[in-house]
Amino acid sequence: MTIAQSSELGITSLPDHTQLPDSDGTFVKNFQEHPQSILLTDSIQSTLDSIHPDQQYAIGQDCGIYWRLTEPPERGAECPDWFYVPNVPPSLDGKFRRSYVLWQEYIPPLIAIEFVSGDGSEERDRTPLSQISGERQKPGKFWVYEQVIRPAFSAIYEVQKASVEVYRLVENHYELVAANERGHYPIHSMGVELGIWRGQYSNVELPWLRWWDNQGNLLLTGDERARIERQRAENQRQRAEQAELELQQERQRVEAERQRAERLAELLRAQGINPEEL
């Protein structure tokens, strides 16, 4: 049952995030998905804090977005691996969100990201709600994002192919976003780019999905920034030690030169020569 249908039936009290399940009973499909979500959140946090000085935004990681009333309720939700919603409170009534309920807040995510763990057919499924019958319980995930949840951007990331597809909502359908000269996909409303970064994160070398700013600078995690700061401090310490060593060597050279001059003066005096008259 869609929200419109519930209104037609006179249902005025719709469940909120505290009354809806926060899990569909499945589990994360591989060890890479959890650190990938953390990487996306950690590295974009300072950017979103700048965009939202009032802190009014929410990030979902493997969290359900409810878009229609069904029985069981989980059939009326999609669960992006990562999504960002601007201009909503990060918590409700002082409680962490259990899910994101469209009929409660109305604002769609600005971007939703799916991590492919199979062959990608589930993430690209465009089967409409009108064709659901028999054993099939849910419309295609791509169709739900495109026609109902309608995030401005939707991305499909495949770690095995080291690739990401980014779609932008244009009127009532998604269009593929073309990569820029850096091979990244601009998300202009966030001032960032999305792309593939090959490197080590969480002690694993993989093609990770990451953010860059619109100048092409990689957005760093807190740990990466801390490591760079530690390395900068270590370099400064080493430069200070080198400068101190060079100063000591110069002092030793000056002292050795002074002592040599004194010995020479003593030798001249022993020979009856006044060094001051030379």
Protein Blocks (a to p, Z undefined) as FASTA:
>chain_A
ZZklmmmnopabdcdfklpcfbehiacfbfklmmmmmmmmmmmmmmmmmmmmnopacdde
hiacdfbdcddfklmcccdfbdcdehiafbeehiacfbdcfklnopacfbdcdddfbnom
mmmpcbdfklgghjblbdcfklmmmmmnopabdcdddfklopacddddehjaccdddddf
kopacdfknopacddddddeehiacdddddddfkopacddfklmmmmmmmmmmmmmmmmm
mmmmmmmmmmmmmmmmmmmmmmmmmmmmmnopafklZZ
